Amino acid sequence: MQRSGSPRRVPRLRRGPLGAVVLVTLAALTACGGEGVTTSAPSPPGTSTGTATTVTSSASADATPGPAAPSSSRNTPSVSPDPPGDAPRCTRGRLALSLGRVSPGAGNLHAPLVFTNKGTAACHLKGFPGVTLLDASGERIGAPAQRSGDMRPAVVLAPGESAYAALHTLNKGTSDEPCRRPAASVQAYPPGSTWALRTPGRAFQVCGGTFEVSAVRPGSHP
C-alpha cells in the first residue's frame, strides 16, 4: 500500500498513431467551424468576404464574350445598305422601263414598275423612283406617287437583270373619292437621276386618293 501523504503518479499518455489521428481530426473540425461562421456572418460595410470575391470573379468570367457563333446566313449573299463601289449608278441610258401586270387584292391594286439593265456592264439602283402618270397628250394626271415603306439595300443589276418598284392604289369603288383618268403612259425618274423614262401605262388608274411607290428591290415582280 502507498502512503496517504504521497502524491499519486498519473501515467503519461504516449503519442502514437491514434493520438495523431485525433489531433488531425480536431484541427479539421476547428477549421470547418471557423469557415462556416465566416461565410454565414454578415460582412461589415465596405468589406468583402472570400465568398463574395469568388462570385464576382465568376460573374466576370461569364461576362467575357466567347468565340463568335457561326452566322445563320452563311449561305445567303451578303447585302450592304451602301451602294457598291465597283458598280456605278444605273442612269437613264443604261435602263429600259416597263409596267407589269396590275394585280388586285383586298381592295388594293399593285403593279411592278420594272427597270432593266440594257447596258453591257453592271450598275446599281437604290432608293425610290419619281413616278407620274400621263395622259395621251403627255399632260400629268394628278400628283406624283408618294413614297411608301422603308429604304432598301442597293440592287446590283448585271446586263439583262431587272429591279422593280411597286406601285399601289385602291380598287375602284372602295372609296368615295373619285378615280383619276386612266394613264396612257407612266413616267419614272430612276433613283438619283434627273432624266425620266416612259412606258405605256396599261390604263393604270389611281383611285381613292392613294398613289404610292416603294423603293426598288431585286426581280421583275413580287
C-alpha positions as CSV (number, residue, x, y, z in Angstrom):
1,M,0.0,0.0,0.0
2,Q,1.1,3.5,-0.7
3,R,1.2,6.1,2.0
4,S,-1.7,8.6,2.1
5,G,0.6,11.6,2.1
6,S,2.4,10.6,-1.1
7,P,1.1,12.1,-4.4
8,R,-0.4,9.7,-6.9
9,R,1.6,9.3,-10.1
10,V,-0.5,9.8,-13.2
11,P,0.5,7.7,-16.1
12,R,1.7,9.7,-19.1
13,L,-0.1,9.2,-22.5
14,R,2.0,8.1,-25.3
15,R,1.7,9.8,-28.7
16,G,1.1,7.0,-31.1
17,P,-0.7,6.8,-34.4
18,L,-4.1,7.0,-32.7
19,G,-3.1,10.3,-31.0
20,A,-2.1,11.8,-34.3
21,V,-5.4,10.9,-35.9
22,V,-7.3,12.6,-33.0
23,L,-5.3,15.8,-33.3
24,V,-5.7,16.0,-37.1
25,T,-9.5,15.4,-36.7
26,L,-9.8,18.1,-34.1
27,A,-7.9,20.5,-36.2
28,A,-10.1,19.8,-39.3
29,L,-13.3,20.3,-37.2
30,T,-12.0,23.6,-35.8
31,A,-11.1,24.8,-39.3
32,C,-14.6,23.9,-40.7
33,G,-16.3,25.5,-37.9
34,G,-14.4,28.7,-38.4
35,E,-15.1,28.8,-42.1
36,G,-18.8,28.2,-41.7
37,V,-19.0,31.1,-39.3
38,T,-17.1,33.5,-41.6
39,T,-19.3,32.6,-44.6
40,S,-22.7,33.0,-42.8
41,A,-21.8,36.1,-40.8
42,P,-22.8,39.4,-42.5
43,S,-19.8,41.4,-43.8
44,P,-19.2,44.9,-42.4
45,P,-19.9,47.7,-44.9
46,G,-17.1,48.3,-47.3
47,T,-15.6,44.9,-46.9
48,S,-15.8,41.7,-48.9
49,T,-15.5,38.1,-47.9
50,G,-13.8,35.3,-49.7
51,T,-17.1,34.0,-50.9
52,A,-18.1,37.4,-52.4
53,T,-14.8,37.6,-54.2
54,T,-15.4,34.2,-55.8
55,V,-18.9,35.1,-57.0
56,T,-17.5,38.4,-58.5
57,S,-14.8,36.5,-60.4
58,S,-17.3,34.0,-61.7
59,A,-19.6,36.8,-63.0
60,S,-16.7,38.5,-64.7
61,A,-15.8,35.2,-66.4
62,D,-19.4,34.8,-67.6
63,A,-19.5,38.3,-69.0
64,T,-16.4,37.7,-71.1
65,P,-17.5,37.1,-74.7
66,G,-16.6,33.7,-76.1
67,P,-16.0,32.8,-79.7
68,A,-18.5,34.2,-82.1
69,A,-21.3,31.8,-83.1
70,P,-21.5,30.8,-86.8
71,S,-23.7,33.1,-88.8
72,S,-27.1,31.6,-89.8
73,S,-26.9,33.5,-93.1
74,R,-23.7,32.0,-94.3
75,N,-25.4,30.6,-97.4
76,T,-27.2,33.9,-98.0
77,P,-25.4,36.5,-100.2
78,S,-24.3,39.5,-98.1
79,V,-26.3,42.7,-98.7
80,S,-24.9,46.1,-97.9
81,P,-27.1,49.2,-97.5
82,D,-24.4,51.2,-99.1
83,P,-24.0,51.3,-102.9
84,P,-21.2,49.0,-104.1
85,G,-18.1,50.9,-105.3
86,D,-17.4,48.7,-108.3
87,A,-20.8,49.2,-109.9
88,P,-21.9,52.7,-110.9
89,R,-25.4,54.0,-110.5
90,C,-27.8,53.0,-113.3
91,T,-28.5,56.0,-115.4
92,R,-31.3,56.5,-118.0
93,G,-29.1,55.5,-120.9
94,R,-28.5,52.1,-119.3
95,L,-32.1,51.3,-118.4
96,A,-35.3,50.2,-120.0
97,L,-38.7,50.8,-118.3
98,S,-41.8,48.7,-118.3
99,L,-45.0,48.3,-116.3
100,G,-46.0,44.8,-115.2
101,R,-49.4,43.3,-114.8
102,V,-51.8,45.1,-112.4
103,S,-52.8,42.7,-109.6
104,P,-55.9,43.3,-107.4
105,G,-56.2,42.1,-103.9
106,A,-58.4,43.0,-100.8
107,G,-59.5,46.3,-102.3
108,N,-55.9,47.3,-103.4
109,L,-54.2,47.4,-106.8
110,H,-50.5,46.7,-107.2
111,A,-48.3,46.9,-110.3
112,P,-44.5,46.4,-110.6
113,L,-42.6,49.2,-112.4
114,V,-39.6,47.4,-113.8
115,F,-36.1,48.8,-114.5
116,T,-33.9,46.5,-116.7
117,N,-30.2,46.9,-117.3
118,K,-29.8,47.1,-121.1
119,G,-26.2,48.0,-120.9
120,T,-23.0,45.9,-121.2
121,A,-21.8,46.4,-117.6
122,A,-23.2,46.0,-114.1
123,C,-24.8,49.0,-112.4
124,H,-26.9,49.6,-109.3
125,L,-30.1,51.1,-108.2
126,K,-31.0,52.2,-104.7
127,G,-34.0,54.2,-103.4
128,F,-37.3,55.5,-104.7
129,P,-38.1,56.4,-108.3
130,G,-40.1,59.5,-109.0
131,V,-43.3,58.4,-110.7
132,T,-46.0,60.3,-112.5
133,L,-49.0,59.2,-114.7
134,L,-49.5,60.9,-118.0
135,D,-52.4,61.2,-120.4
136,A,-52.2,60.7,-124.2
137,S,-51.1,64.3,-124.7
138,G,-48.3,64.0,-122.2
139,E,-50.0,66.0,-119.5
140,R,-49.7,64.9,-115.9
141,I,-52.6,63.2,-114.3
142,G,-52.8,64.3,-110.6
143,A,-49.9,64.4,-108.2
144,P,-46.8,62.2,-108.3
145,A,-46.7,58.9,-106.3
146,Q,-45.9,59.2,-102.6
147,R,-43.0,57.2,-101.2
148,S,-44.1,54.2,-99.2
149,G,-42.2,51.8,-97.0
150,D,-38.5,51.7,-95.9
151,M,-35.4,52.3,-97.8
152,R,-33.9,49.1,-99.2
153,P,-30.3,48.0,-99.9
154,A,-28.7,48.7,-103.2
155,V,-29.6,46.3,-106.0
156,V,-26.8,45.4,-108.4
157,L,-28.0,44.7,-111.9
158,A,-25.9,42.7,-114.3
159,P,-26.7,43.2,-118.0
160,G,-30.2,41.9,-118.7
161,E,-31.2,41.8,-115.0
162,S,-34.1,43.8,-113.5
163,A,-35.3,45.5,-110.4
164,Y,-38.8,46.8,-109.7
165,A,-40.7,49.4,-107.6
166,A,-44.2,48.5,-106.6
167,L,-47.0,51.0,-107.5
168,H,-50.0,50.9,-105.2
169,T,-53.5,52.4,-105.4
170,L,-57.1,51.4,-104.3
171,N,-59.6,49.5,-106.3
172,K,-62.5,51.4,-107.9
173,G,-65.5,51.6,-105.5
174,T,-63.6,51.2,-102.3
175,S,-63.6,54.9,-101.5
176,D,-66.0,57.9,-102.1
177,E,-63.1,59.9,-103.6
178,P,-63.4,59.8,-107.4
179,C,-60.8,58.0,-109.5
180,R,-58.4,59.8,-111.8
181,R,-58.3,59.3,-115.5
182,P,-56.6,56.1,-116.8
183,A,-53.0,56.6,-117.7
184,A,-51.8,56.5,-121.2
185,S,-48.2,56.3,-120.0
186,V,-46.1,56.1,-116.9
187,Q,-43.1,58.5,-116.4
188,A,-40.4,57.5,-114.0
189,Y,-37.2,59.0,-112.8
190,P,-34.7,56.2,-111.8
191,P,-33.5,56.8,-108.2
192,G,-30.9,59.5,-108.2
193,S,-31.5,60.5,-111.8
194,T,-32.8,63.8,-113.2
195,W,-33.7,62.2,-116.6
196,A,-37.0,60.3,-116.9
197,L,-38.1,57.2,-118.8
198,R,-41.6,56.5,-120.1
199,T,-43.5,53.3,-120.7
200,P,-47.2,52.5,-121.8
201,G,-49.5,52.9,-118.8
202,R,-51.8,49.9,-119.4
203,A,-54.7,52.1,-118.3
204,F,-53.4,52.2,-114.7
205,Q,-55.9,54.3,-112.8
206,V,-55.5,55.9,-109.4
207,C,-58.5,55.6,-107.1
208,G,-59.3,56.6,-103.5
209,G,-56.7,59.3,-103.4
210,T,-54.0,56.7,-102.9
211,F,-50.9,56.6,-105.2
212,E,-47.7,55.1,-103.7
213,V,-44.4,53.7,-104.8
214,S,-41.9,51.6,-102.9
215,A,-38.1,51.5,-103.0
216,V,-36.6,49.3,-105.7
217,R,-35.9,45.7,-105.0
218,P,-34.5,42.8,-107.0
219,G,-36.5,41.0,-109.6
220,S,-39.3,42.0,-112.0
221,H,-42.4,41.2,-109.9
222,P,-43.3,40.3,-106.3
